[in-house]
Amino acid sequence: MEVLEILQHLEDMMEQSSKSLFSSKVSIDKEIALSYIRDIRVGLPEDFKQAEWISNERQRIIDEAMEEARQIIKDAENKAEELVQEHIITQKAEEKAKETLQKAVSDGNDVRNGAISYAQDILEKLGLDIERVNARISANYEELEKLKFREENNPLEEE
């Protein structure tokens, strides 16, 4: 189960639990809540792996773009060497090589910038999700601590 699904189950459990009289506090099964928290801890590394994969994929795209740019440059240089025989042809070849190089660099930069932007967006979203998960865990932990304190100080009498 994914971390967000686990959090949804935990939230649903809290919303469906009976509320205390004159309070918005709820009673939840400690073992179930702790089980959800353990599942979240297990699930978070997967989210980190996904972020690492995105980062690696971004680098792979950048590397491919740079290799393609190198190949375009190499092709342009080879073509230019073939056309060196005549001055006019040489000038046109040099102009074409410059244009090709500029286009390759521009295309490479566009691909790299797009990959970086995409990776940043994914990592930003992942960071926000992780912050929400941490906030939810902290809130649930505090609620459990309050419940524990209340139970320790005001134990229910058995009939």
LOTORTOR-189024 format. One line per 2 residues: number of its first residue (from 0); for each residue x, y, z of N, C-alpha, C, O. Coordinates in Angstrom, 1 decimal, padded with zeros to 4 digits. Layout:
residues N
NUM	X Y Z X Y Z X Y Z X Y Z ~ ... .
//
This chain:
residues 159
0	000.9 -001.2 000.0 000.0 000.0 000.0 000.9 001.2 000.0 001.9 001.3 000.7 ~ 000.6 002.2 -000.8 001.4 003.4 -000.9 001.1 004.3 000.4 000.1 004.2 001.1 .
2	002.1 005.1 000.6 002.1 006.0 001.8 000.8 006.8 001.8 000.2 007.0 002.9 ~ 000.4 007.4 000.7 -000.8 008.3 000.7 -002.0 007.5 001.0 -002.9 008.0 001.7 .
4	-002.1 006.2 000.5 -003.2 005.4 000.8 -003.3 005.1 002.3 -004.3 005.1 002.9 ~ -002.1 004.8 002.9 -002.0 004.5 004.3 -002.5 005.7 005.1 -003.3 005.5 006.1 .
6	-002.1 006.8 004.7 -002.5 008.1 005.4 -004.0 008.2 005.3 -004.7 008.7 006.3 ~ -004.5 007.9 004.1 -006.0 008.1 003.9 -006.7 007.1 004.9 -007.7 007.5 005.5 .
8	-006.2 005.9 005.0 -006.9 004.9 005.9 -006.8 005.4 007.3 -007.8 005.3 008.1 ~ -005.7 005.9 007.7 -005.5 006.5 009.1 -006.5 007.6 009.3 -007.1 007.7 010.4 .
10	-006.6 008.5 008.3 -007.5 009.6 008.5 -008.9 009.2 008.5 -009.7 009.6 009.4 ~ -009.3 008.2 007.7 -010.6 007.6 007.7 -011.0 007.0 009.1 -012.0 007.2 009.6 .
12	-010.0 006.3 009.6 -010.2 005.6 010.9 -010.4 006.7 012.0 -011.3 006.5 012.8 ~ -009.7 007.8 011.9 -009.9 008.9 012.9 -011.2 009.5 012.7 -011.9 009.9 013.7 .
14	-011.6 009.8 011.5 -012.9 010.4 011.2 -014.1 009.5 011.6 -015.1 010.1 012.0 ~ -013.9 008.2 011.5 -015.0 007.3 011.8 -015.1 006.9 013.3 -016.0 006.2 013.7 .
16	-014.0 007.3 014.0 -014.0 006.9 015.4 -014.9 007.7 016.3 -015.3 008.8 015.9 ~ -015.4 007.1 017.4 -016.3 007.9 018.2 -015.6 009.0 018.9 -014.4 008.9 019.4 .
18	-016.3 010.1 019.0 -015.7 011.3 019.6 -016.0 011.4 021.1 -017.0 010.8 021.6 ~ -015.1 012.0 021.8 -015.3 012.2 023.3 -016.4 013.2 023.5 -016.6 014.1 022.7 .
20	-017.1 013.1 024.6 -018.1 014.0 025.0 -017.5 015.4 025.2 -016.5 015.4 025.9 ~ -018.1 016.4 024.7 -017.6 017.8 024.9 -016.2 018.1 024.4 -015.5 018.9 024.9 .
22	-015.8 017.3 023.4 -014.4 017.4 022.9 -014.4 016.9 021.4 -015.2 016.1 021.0 ~ -013.4 017.4 020.7 -013.3 016.8 019.3 -012.3 015.7 019.3 -011.9 015.2 018.2 .
24	-011.8 015.2 020.4 -010.9 014.1 020.5 -011.6 012.8 020.2 -012.8 012.6 020.5 ~ -010.8 011.9 019.6 -011.4 010.6 019.2 -010.6 009.5 019.8 -009.4 009.7 020.2 .
26	-011.2 008.4 020.0 -010.5 007.2 020.4 -010.2 006.3 019.2 -011.1 006.0 018.5 ~ -009.0 005.9 019.1 -008.6 005.0 018.0 -007.8 003.8 018.6 -007.2 003.9 019.6 .
28	-007.9 002.7 017.8 -007.1 001.5 018.3 -005.7 001.8 018.1 -005.2 002.0 017.0 ~ -004.9 001.7 019.2 -003.5 002.0 019.2 -002.7 001.1 018.3 -001.9 001.6 017.5 .
30	-003.0 -000.2 018.3 -002.3 -001.1 017.5 -002.5 -000.9 016.0 -001.6 -001.0 015.2 ~ -003.7 -000.5 015.6 -004.0 -000.2 014.2 -003.2 001.0 013.8 -002.6 001.1 012.7 .
32	-003.3 002.1 014.6 -002.6 003.3 014.3 -001.1 003.1 014.2 -000.5 003.6 013.3 ~ -000.6 002.3 015.2 000.9 002.0 015.1 001.2 001.2 013.9 002.3 001.4 013.3 .
34	000.3 000.3 013.5 000.6 -000.5 012.3 000.6 000.4 011.1 001.5 000.2 010.2 ~ -000.3 001.4 011.0 -000.3 002.3 009.9 001.0 003.1 009.9 001.6 003.4 008.8 .
36	001.4 003.6 011.0 002.7 004.4 011.1 003.9 003.5 010.7 004.7 004.0 009.9 ~ 003.9 002.2 011.1 005.0 001.3 010.6 005.0 001.2 009.1 006.0 001.2 008.4 .
38	003.7 001.0 008.5 003.6 000.9 007.1 004.1 002.1 006.4 004.7 002.1 005.3 ~ 003.8 003.3 007.0 004.3 004.6 006.4 005.8 004.6 006.4 006.4 005.0 005.4 .
40	006.4 004.2 007.5 007.9 004.2 007.5 008.5 003.2 006.5 009.5 003.5 005.9 ~ 007.8 002.1 006.3 008.3 001.2 005.3 008.1 001.8 003.9 008.9 001.6 003.0 .
42	007.0 002.5 003.6 006.7 003.0 002.3 007.5 004.2 001.9 007.7 004.4 000.7 ~ 008.0 005.0 002.9 008.7 006.2 002.5 010.0 005.9 001.7 010.3 006.6 000.8 .
44	010.8 004.8 002.0 011.9 004.6 001.2 011.6 004.4 -000.3 012.4 004.7 -001.2 ~ 010.4 003.8 -000.6 010.0 003.6 -002.0 009.9 005.0 -002.7 010.3 005.2 -003.8 .
46	009.3 006.0 -001.9 009.2 007.3 -002.5 010.6 007.9 -002.7 010.8 008.6 -003.7 ~ 011.5 007.6 -001.8 012.8 008.1 -002.0 013.5 007.5 -003.2 014.2 008.1 -004.0 .
48	013.2 006.2 -003.4 013.8 005.5 -004.5 013.2 006.1 -005.8 014.0 006.2 -006.8 ~ 012.0 006.4 -005.8 011.4 007.0 -007.0 012.0 008.4 -007.3 012.3 008.7 -008.4 .
50	012.3 009.1 -006.3 012.9 010.4 -006.5 014.3 010.2 -007.0 014.8 011.0 -007.9 ~ 015.1 009.2 -006.5 016.4 008.9 -007.0 016.3 008.4 -008.5 017.1 008.8 -009.3 .
52	015.3 007.6 -008.8 015.1 007.2 -010.2 014.9 008.4 -011.1 015.5 008.5 -012.2 ~ 014.1 009.4 -010.7 013.8 010.6 -011.4 015.1 011.4 -011.6 015.3 011.8 -012.7 .
54	015.9 011.5 -010.6 017.2 012.2 -010.7 018.1 011.5 -011.7 018.7 012.1 -012.6 ~ 018.1 010.1 -011.6 019.0 009.4 -012.6 018.4 009.5 -014.0 019.2 009.6 -015.0 .
56	017.1 009.5 -014.1 016.5 009.6 -015.5 016.8 011.0 -016.1 017.1 011.1 -017.2 ~ 016.8 012.0 -015.2 017.1 013.4 -015.7 018.6 013.4 -016.2 018.8 014.0 -017.2 .
58	019.5 012.8 -015.4 020.9 012.7 -015.8 021.0 012.0 -017.1 021.8 012.4 -018.0 ~ 020.3 010.9 -017.3 020.4 010.1 -018.5 019.9 010.9 -019.7 020.6 010.9 -020.8 .
60	018.8 011.7 -019.5 018.3 012.5 -020.6 019.4 013.6 -021.0 019.6 013.9 -022.2 ~ 019.9 014.2 -020.0 021.0 015.2 -020.2 022.2 014.6 -020.9 022.7 015.2 -021.9 .
62	022.6 013.4 -020.5 023.7 012.7 -021.1 023.4 012.4 -022.6 024.3 012.6 -023.5 ~ 022.2 011.9 -022.8 021.8 011.6 -024.2 021.8 012.9 -025.1 022.3 012.9 -026.2 .
64	021.3 014.0 -024.5 021.2 015.2 -025.3 022.7 015.7 -025.6 022.9 016.2 -026.7 ~ 023.6 015.6 -024.6 024.9 016.0 -024.8 025.6 015.1 -025.9 026.3 015.6 -026.7 .
66	025.4 013.8 -025.8 025.9 012.9 -026.8 025.4 013.2 -028.2 026.1 013.2 -029.2 ~ 024.1 013.5 -028.3 023.5 013.9 -029.6 024.1 015.2 -030.1 024.4 015.3 -031.3 .
68	024.3 016.1 -029.2 024.9 017.4 -029.6 026.3 017.1 -030.1 026.7 017.7 -031.1 ~ 027.1 016.3 -029.4 028.5 015.9 -029.9 028.4 015.3 -031.2 029.2 015.6 -032.1 .
70	027.5 014.4 -031.4 027.4 013.7 -032.7 027.0 014.7 -033.8 027.5 014.6 -034.9 ~ 026.1 015.6 -033.5 025.7 016.6 -034.5 026.9 017.5 -034.9 027.2 017.8 -036.0 .
72	027.7 017.8 -033.9 028.9 018.6 -034.1 029.9 017.9 -034.9 030.5 018.4 -035.9 ~ 030.1 016.6 -034.6 031.0 015.8 -035.3 030.6 015.6 -036.7 031.4 015.7 -037.7 .
74	029.3 015.4 -036.9 028.8 015.3 -038.3 029.0 016.5 -039.1 029.3 016.5 -040.3 ~ 028.7 017.7 -038.4 028.9 018.9 -039.1 030.4 019.2 -039.5 030.7 019.7 -040.5 .
76	031.3 018.8 -038.6 032.7 019.0 -038.8 033.1 018.1 -040.0 033.9 018.5 -040.9 ~ 032.7 016.8 -040.0 033.0 015.9 -041.1 032.5 016.5 -042.5 033.2 016.4 -043.5 .
78	031.3 017.0 -042.4 030.7 017.5 -043.7 031.5 018.7 -044.1 031.7 018.9 -045.3 ~ 031.9 019.6 -043.2 032.7 020.7 -043.5 034.0 020.4 -044.1 034.4 021.0 -045.1 .
80	034.7 019.3 -043.6 035.9 018.9 -044.2 035.8 018.5 -045.7 036.7 018.7 -046.5 ~ 034.7 017.8 -046.0 034.5 017.3 -047.3 034.3 018.5 -048.3 034.6 018.4 -049.5 .
82	033.7 019.6 -047.8 033.4 020.7 -048.7 034.5 021.8 -048.7 034.3 022.9 -049.3 ~ 035.6 021.6 -048.1 036.7 022.5 -048.1 037.3 022.8 -049.5 038.0 023.8 -049.6 .
84	037.1 022.0 -050.4 037.7 022.1 -051.7 037.4 023.4 -052.4 038.3 023.9 -053.1 ~ 036.3 024.0 -052.3 036.0 025.3 -052.9 035.7 026.3 -051.9 035.1 026.0 -050.8 .
86	036.1 027.6 -052.2 036.0 028.6 -051.2 034.5 028.9 -050.9 034.1 029.0 -049.7 ~ 033.6 029.0 -051.8 032.2 029.3 -051.6 031.6 028.2 -050.8 030.8 028.4 -049.9 .
88	031.9 027.0 -051.3 031.3 025.8 -050.6 031.8 025.7 -049.2 031.1 025.4 -048.3 ~ 033.1 026.1 -049.0 033.7 026.1 -047.6 032.9 027.1 -046.8 032.6 026.8 -045.6 .
90	032.7 028.3 -047.3 032.0 029.3 -046.5 030.6 028.8 -046.1 030.2 029.0 -045.0 ~ 029.9 028.2 -047.1 028.5 027.7 -046.8 028.6 026.6 -045.7 027.7 026.5 -044.9 .
92	029.6 025.8 -045.9 029.7 024.7 -044.9 030.0 025.2 -043.5 029.5 024.7 -042.5 ~ 030.9 026.2 -043.4 031.1 026.8 -042.1 029.9 027.4 -041.5 029.6 027.3 -040.3 .
94	029.1 028.1 -042.3 027.9 028.7 -041.8 026.9 027.6 -041.4 026.3 027.8 -040.3 ~ 026.8 026.6 -042.2 025.9 025.5 -041.8 026.4 024.8 -040.5 025.6 024.5 -039.7 .
96	027.7 024.6 -040.4 028.2 024.0 -039.2 027.9 024.9 -037.9 027.6 024.3 -036.9 ~ 028.1 026.2 -038.1 027.8 027.0 -037.0 026.3 027.0 -036.6 026.0 026.9 -035.4 .
98	025.5 027.0 -037.6 024.0 026.9 -037.3 023.7 025.6 -036.7 022.9 025.5 -035.7 ~ 024.3 024.5 -037.2 024.0 023.2 -036.6 024.5 023.1 -035.2 023.8 022.6 -034.3 .
100	025.7 023.7 -035.0 026.3 023.7 -033.6 025.4 024.5 -032.7 025.1 024.1 -031.6 ~ 024.9 025.7 -033.1 024.1 026.5 -032.3 022.8 025.8 -032.0 022.2 025.8 -030.9 .
102	022.2 025.1 -033.1 021.0 024.4 -032.9 021.2 023.3 -031.9 020.3 023.0 -031.0 ~ 022.3 022.5 -032.1 022.6 021.4 -031.2 022.7 021.9 -029.7 022.2 021.3 -028.8 .
104	023.5 022.9 -029.6 023.6 023.5 -028.2 022.3 024.0 -027.7 022.0 023.7 -026.5 ~ 021.5 024.7 -028.5 020.2 025.2 -028.1 019.3 024.0 -027.7 018.6 024.0 -026.7 .
106	019.2 023.0 -028.6 018.4 021.9 -028.4 018.8 021.1 -027.1 018.0 020.7 -026.3 ~ 020.2 020.9 -027.0 020.7 020.3 -025.8 020.3 021.0 -024.5 019.9 020.4 -023.5 .
108	020.5 022.4 -024.6 020.1 023.2 -023.4 018.6 023.1 -023.1 018.2 023.0 -022.0 ~ 017.8 023.1 -024.2 016.3 023.0 -024.0 016.0 021.6 -023.4 015.2 021.6 -022.4 .
110	016.6 020.6 -023.9 016.3 019.2 -023.3 016.8 019.2 -021.8 016.1 018.7 -021.0 ~ 018.0 019.7 -021.6 018.5 019.6 -020.2 017.7 020.5 -019.3 017.4 020.0 -018.2 .
112	017.3 021.7 -019.7 016.5 022.6 -018.9 015.1 021.9 -018.6 014.6 022.0 -017.5 ~ 014.6 021.3 -019.7 013.3 020.7 -019.5 013.4 019.5 -018.5 012.5 019.3 -017.6 .
114	014.4 018.7 -018.6 014.6 017.6 -017.7 014.8 018.1 -016.3 014.3 017.5 -015.3 ~ 015.6 019.1 -016.1 015.9 019.7 -014.8 014.6 020.2 -014.2 014.3 020.0 -013.0 .
116	013.8 020.9 -015.0 012.6 021.5 -014.5 011.6 020.4 -014.1 011.0 020.5 -013.1 ~ 011.5 019.4 -014.9 010.6 018.2 -014.6 011.1 017.6 -013.3 010.2 017.3 -012.5 .
118	012.4 017.3 -013.2 012.9 016.7 -012.0 012.6 017.5 -010.8 012.3 017.0 -009.7 ~ 012.8 018.8 -010.9 012.6 019.8 -009.8 011.1 019.7 -009.4 010.8 019.7 -008.2 .
120	010.2 019.7 -010.4 008.8 019.7 -010.1 008.4 018.4 -009.3 007.7 018.4 -008.3 ~ 008.9 017.3 -009.8 008.6 016.0 -009.2 009.2 016.0 -007.7 008.5 015.6 -006.8 .
122	010.5 016.4 -007.6 011.1 016.4 -006.3 010.4 017.4 -005.3 010.2 017.1 -004.1 ~ 009.9 018.5 -005.9 009.2 019.5 -005.0 007.9 018.9 -004.5 007.5 019.0 -003.4 .
124	007.1 018.2 -005.5 005.9 017.6 -005.1 006.2 016.5 -004.1 005.4 016.3 -003.1 ~ 007.2 015.7 -004.3 007.6 014.6 -003.4 007.9 015.2 -002.0 007.5 014.7 -001.0 .
126	008.6 016.3 -002.0 009.0 017.0 -000.7 007.7 017.4 000.0 007.6 017.3 001.2 ~ 006.8 018.0 -000.7 005.5 018.4 -000.1 004.8 017.3 000.5 004.2 017.3 001.6 .
128	004.7 016.2 -000.3 004.1 015.0 000.2 004.7 014.4 001.5 004.0 014.1 002.4 ~ 006.0 014.4 001.5 006.8 014.0 002.6 006.5 014.9 003.8 006.3 014.4 005.0 .
130	006.5 016.2 003.6 006.2 017.1 004.7 004.8 016.9 005.3 004.5 016.9 006.5 ~ 003.8 016.6 004.4 002.4 016.3 004.8 002.4 015.0 005.6 001.7 014.9 006.6 .
132	003.1 014.0 005.1 003.2 012.8 005.8 003.8 013.0 007.2 003.2 012.5 008.2 ~ 004.9 013.7 007.3 005.5 013.9 008.6 004.6 014.7 009.5 004.5 014.4 010.7 .
134	003.9 015.7 009.0 003.0 016.5 009.8 001.9 015.6 010.3 001.5 015.7 011.5 ~ 001.4 014.7 009.5 000.3 013.9 009.9 000.8 012.9 010.9 000.1 012.6 011.9 .
136	002.0 012.3 010.7 002.5 011.4 011.7 002.7 012.1 013.0 002.4 011.5 014.1 ~ 003.3 013.3 013.0 003.5 014.1 014.3 002.2 014.3 015.0 002.1 014.2 016.2 .
138	001.2 014.8 014.2 -000.1 015.1 014.8 -000.7 013.8 015.4 -001.3 013.8 016.5 ~ -000.6 012.7 014.7 -001.2 011.4 015.2 -000.4 011.0 016.4 -001.0 010.5 017.4 .
140	000.9 011.1 016.4 001.7 010.7 017.5 001.3 011.6 018.8 001.2 011.1 019.8 ~ 001.2 012.9 018.6 000.8 013.8 019.7 -000.6 013.4 020.2 -000.8 013.4 021.4 .
142	-001.5 013.1 019.3 -002.8 012.7 019.7 -002.8 011.4 020.5 -003.5 011.3 021.5 ~ -001.9 010.5 020.1 -001.8 009.2 020.8 -001.2 009.5 022.2 -001.6 008.9 023.2 .
144	-000.2 010.4 022.3 000.4 010.7 023.5 -000.6 011.3 024.5 -000.7 011.0 025.7 ~ -001.4 012.2 024.0 -002.5 012.8 024.8 -003.5 011.8 025.3 -003.9 011.8 026.4 .
146	-003.8 010.9 024.4 -004.8 009.8 024.7 -004.1 008.9 025.8 -004.8 008.5 026.8 ~ -002.9 008.6 025.6 -002.2 007.8 026.6 -002.1 008.5 028.0 -002.4 007.9 029.0 .
148	-001.8 009.8 028.0 -001.7 010.6 029.2 -003.1 010.6 029.9 -003.2 010.4 031.1 ~ -004.1 010.8 029.1 -005.5 010.9 029.6 -005.9 009.5 030.2 -006.5 009.5 031.3 .
150	-005.5 008.5 029.5 -005.9 007.1 030.0 -005.1 006.8 031.3 -005.6 006.1 032.2 ~ -003.9 007.2 031.3 -003.1 007.0 032.5 -003.6 007.8 033.7 -003.6 007.3 034.9 .
152	-004.1 009.0 033.5 -004.5 009.8 034.6 -006.0 009.7 034.9 -006.4 010.0 036.0 ~ -006.8 009.2 034.0 -008.2 009.0 034.2 -008.6 007.6 033.7 -009.4 007.5 032.7 .
154	-008.1 006.5 034.2 -008.4 005.2 033.7 -009.9 004.9 033.8 -010.6 005.4 034.8 ~ -010.5 004.3 032.9 -011.9 003.9 032.9 -012.0 002.8 034.0 -011.3 001.8 034.0 .
156	-013.1 002.9 034.7 -013.3 001.9 035.8 -014.1 000.8 035.1 -015.0 001.0 034.4 ~ -013.7 -000.4 035.4 -014.4 -001.6 034.9 -015.6 -001.9 035.8 -015.6 -001.7 037.0 .
158	-016.7 -002.3 035.2 -017.9 -002.5 035.9 -017.9 -004.0 036.4 -018.9 -004.4 037.0 .
//
